[in-house]
């Protein structure tokens, strides 16, 4: 098109009042300029709307907060049982531990920062640690009447623990002897640390009945 305009321009005799340049080319350039300006205007409007619609949470605007129980009655009973069983193997039990506190994605992995943030939002119901060194020995999920959202979270927790070599246990309905037997099967002696800081892989989740 540009070549045709150029030939047309060369074969015409320029008059004193004749417009300079090719009309078609000028029309295309005008359309491109208008498109860019409209796109920039839309982008500015989107950014302005996003900044206005997102509320800014300031300390001064914090509403009144009421205290809530850390654990339900069933969870408190289970924590006490885990403490009773764990102390025999030199372990202590801790409730509601975030995965970000015990797991860290490999820095060279793809989207490591995003997964690190995701792990910090997920939590294990209970974590059993070595009493002296606080090395993680077992991650426990209370699997009784899990919601679909919690089931999806449990899958992430199980996969992350499995890759890190941390034993993982799903506990549904249980009794103290059954819980003690399950822990004996899951808990293994800590091997010496490797260069990667990982231990041997352990079998996946199990239910306690």
C-alpha positions as CSV (number, residue, x, y, z in Angstrom):
1,X,0.0,0.0,0.0
2,X,2.8,2.4,0.9
3,X,4.6,1.5,-2.5
4,X,1.4,2.3,-4.4
5,X,1.0,5.6,-2.6
6,X,4.6,6.4,-3.3
7,X,4.2,5.7,-7.1
8,X,1.0,7.7,-7.1
9,X,2.8,10.6,-5.5
10,X,5.7,10.4,-8.0
11,X,3.5,10.4,-11.1
12,X,1.4,13.4,-9.9
13,X,2.4,16.9,-10.3
14,X,2.3,18.7,-7.0
15,X,0.1,21.7,-7.0
16,X,0.4,24.7,-4.8
17,X,-2.5,23.7,-2.6
18,X,-2.0,19.9,-2.7
19,X,-1.7,18.1,0.6
20,X,1.6,16.6,1.4
21,X,2.0,12.9,1.9
22,X,-0.2,9.9,1.1
23,X,-3.8,10.2,2.3
24,X,-4.1,6.5,3.1
25,X,-0.8,6.5,5.1
26,X,-1.9,9.5,7.0
27,X,-5.2,7.8,7.8
28,X,-3.4,4.7,9.1
29,X,-1.1,6.8,11.3
30,X,-4.0,8.7,12.7
31,X,-5.8,5.5,13.5
32,X,-2.7,4.1,15.3
33,X,-2.3,7.3,17.4
34,X,-6.0,7.2,18.4
35,X,-5.8,3.5,19.3
36,X,-2.7,4.1,21.5
37,X,-4.3,7.1,23.2
38,X,-7.5,5.1,23.9
39,X,-5.5,2.2,25.3
40,X,-3.5,4.5,27.6
41,X,-6.7,6.1,28.8
42,X,-8.3,2.7,29.6
43,X,-5.2,1.6,31.4
44,X,-5.2,4.8,33.6
45,X,-8.9,4.2,34.4
46,X,-8.3,0.6,35.4
47,X,-5.4,1.6,37.6
48,X,-7.4,4.4,39.2
49,X,-10.4,2.1,39.8
50,X,-8.1,-0.6,41.4
51,X,-6.5,1.9,43.7
52,X,-9.9,3.4,44.8
53,X,-11.8,0.0,45.2
54,X,-9.1,-1.6,47.3
55,X,-9.5,-0.5,50.9
56,X,-6.5,0.5,52.9
57,X,-6.3,-1.2,56.3
58,X,-4.9,1.2,58.8
59,X,-4.2,0.4,62.5
60,X,-6.4,3.2,63.5
61,X,-9.4,1.6,61.7
62,X,-9.0,-1.8,63.4
63,X,-12.5,-2.9,64.7
64,X,-13.1,-4.5,68.0
65,X,-11.8,-8.1,68.2
66,X,-13.1,-10.8,70.4
67,X,-11.1,-13.7,71.7
68,X,-11.7,-17.2,70.2
69,X,-10.6,-20.6,71.2
70,X,-7.4,-21.8,69.7
71,X,-8.7,-25.4,69.6
72,X,-12.0,-27.1,69.8
73,X,-12.8,-29.6,72.6
74,X,-12.1,-32.5,70.2
75,X,-8.8,-31.0,69.1
76,X,-7.8,-30.3,72.7
77,X,-8.4,-34.0,73.5
78,X,-6.4,-35.1,70.6
79,X,-3.5,-32.7,71.5
80,X,-3.4,-34.2,75.0
81,X,-3.3,-37.7,73.6
82,X,-0.5,-36.8,71.2
83,X,1.4,-35.3,74.1
84,X,0.8,-38.5,76.1
85,X,2.0,-40.8,73.3
86,X,4.7,-38.5,72.0
87,X,6.5,-38.0,75.3
88,X,7.3,-41.7,75.4
89,X,9.4,-41.2,72.2
90,X,10.9,-37.9,73.3
91,X,8.6,-35.7,71.3
92,X,6.4,-32.7,72.0
93,X,3.2,-31.9,70.1
94,X,2.3,-28.4,68.8
95,X,-1.1,-27.4,67.4
96,X,-1.8,-25.3,64.2
97,X,1.7,-24.9,62.8
98,X,2.0,-23.2,59.5
99,X,3.8,-25.1,56.7
100,X,5.9,-22.0,56.1
101,X,7.4,-22.5,59.6
102,X,8.6,-26.1,58.8
103,X,9.0,-26.2,55.0
104,X,10.7,-24.0,52.4
105,X,10.5,-24.3,48.6
106,X,13.9,-24.7,46.9
107,X,14.9,-21.1,45.9
108,X,15.8,-22.2,42.3
109,X,12.3,-23.8,41.8
110,X,9.8,-22.1,39.5
111,X,7.4,-19.7,41.4
112,X,9.3,-20.4,44.6
113,X,8.2,-17.1,46.2
114,X,4.5,-17.7,45.4
115,X,4.6,-21.3,46.8
116,X,6.4,-20.0,49.9
117,X,3.6,-17.5,50.5
118,X,1.0,-20.3,49.8
119,X,2.7,-22.6,52.4
120,X,2.7,-19.9,55.0
121,X,-1.1,-19.7,54.6
122,X,-1.6,-23.5,55.1
123,X,-1.3,-25.1,58.5
124,X,-1.0,-28.6,59.9
125,X,-3.4,-29.4,62.8
126,X,-0.5,-30.9,64.8
127,X,3.2,-31.2,64.5
128,X,5.3,-33.6,66.6
129,X,8.9,-32.4,67.1
130,X,11.9,-33.8,68.9
131,X,11.8,-32.5,72.4
132,X,15.4,-31.4,72.5
133,X,16.2,-30.2,68.9
134,X,12.6,-29.4,67.8
135,X,13.3,-31.3,64.6
136,X,10.0,-32.2,62.9
137,X,9.2,-35.8,63.3
138,X,5.5,-36.1,62.2
139,X,2.8,-33.9,60.7
140,X,-0.7,-34.8,61.8
141,X,-4.0,-33.8,60.1
142,X,-7.3,-34.3,61.8
143,X,-9.3,-35.8,59.0
144,X,-12.7,-36.2,60.7
145,X,-15.5,-34.5,58.5
146,X,-13.1,-32.5,56.3
147,X,-14.6,-29.9,54.1
148,X,-13.7,-29.9,50.4
149,X,-11.5,-26.9,51.0
150,X,-9.7,-28.6,53.8
151,X,-9.3,-31.8,51.7
152,X,-7.5,-29.7,49.0
153,X,-5.3,-28.2,51.7
154,X,-4.5,-31.6,53.1
155,X,-3.4,-32.8,49.6
156,X,-0.9,-29.9,49.4
157,X,0.3,-30.6,52.9
158,X,0.8,-34.3,52.2
159,X,2.7,-33.7,49.0
160,X,4.9,-31.0,50.5
161,X,5.7,-33.3,53.5
162,X,6.4,-36.2,51.3
163,X,8.9,-34.3,49.2
164,X,10.6,-33.0,52.3
165,X,10.7,-36.5,53.8
166,X,8.5,-35.7,56.8
167,X,6.1,-38.5,57.9
168,X,2.5,-37.5,57.4
169,X,-0.6,-39.0,59.2
170,X,-4.3,-38.4,58.7
171,X,-6.2,-39.2,61.9
172,X,-10.0,-39.7,61.7
173,X,-11.8,-41.6,64.4
174,X,-9.3,-43.0,66.8
175,X,-8.6,-44.3,70.3
176,X,-5.5,-43.9,72.4
177,X,-4.1,-47.4,71.8
178,X,-4.7,-47.0,68.0
179,X,-3.1,-43.6,68.0
180,X,-0.1,-45.0,69.8
181,X,0.3,-47.8,67.3
182,X,0.0,-45.5,64.3
183,X,2.7,-43.2,65.7
184,X,5.0,-46.2,66.3
185,X,4.6,-47.2,62.7
186,X,5.2,-43.6,61.4
187,X,7.9,-42.3,63.6
188,X,11.4,-43.4,62.4
189,X,14.8,-42.4,63.9
190,X,16.2,-39.2,62.4
191,X,19.0,-40.0,60.0
192,X,22.1,-37.8,59.8
193,X,21.4,-34.7,57.7
194,X,22.5,-34.7,54.1
195,X,23.8,-31.8,52.0
196,X,20.3,-31.0,50.9
197,X,19.0,-31.2,54.4
198,X,16.5,-33.9,53.5
199,X,15.7,-37.2,55.1
200,X,14.5,-40.4,53.5
201,X,11.0,-40.4,52.1
202,X,8.2,-42.0,54.2
203,X,5.0,-43.6,53.2
204,X,2.0,-41.4,52.6
205,X,-1.0,-40.8,54.9
206,X,-2.8,-43.4,56.9
207,X,-6.0,-43.5,58.9
208,X,-6.3,-44.5,62.5
209,X,-9.3,-46.5,63.4
